[in-house]
């Protein structure tokens, strides 16, 4: 287990989000998406990097764009609280690899 993955268990996920590694992954995730939400296309809302369902297994070893996706704050919040109908486009969430098909309520 990498030091960063060990950090998940020691300091918690929130602590991990403060590491230089995560900040670099976040920056690259947003860059790869062209600084736009991959679900709704907005670039004028605050943007966030989201760990995909699979991405949590790779904390500290994420591959930007594969284990993380760029979402606007509204879509990220909707996903995080379990509302699967994101901007009216749950199919887009599956198609873009944000969630697995089993998690959507399409």
PyMOL commands that set and color helices and strands:
alter all, ss='L'
color gray80, all
select helices_A, chain A and resi 3-10+12-16+20-32+55-58+73-80+90-95+101-103
alter helices_A, ss='H'
color red, helices_A
select strands_A, chain A and resi 47-51+68-72
alter strands_A, ss='S'
color yellow, strands_A
deselect
rebuild
show_as cartoon
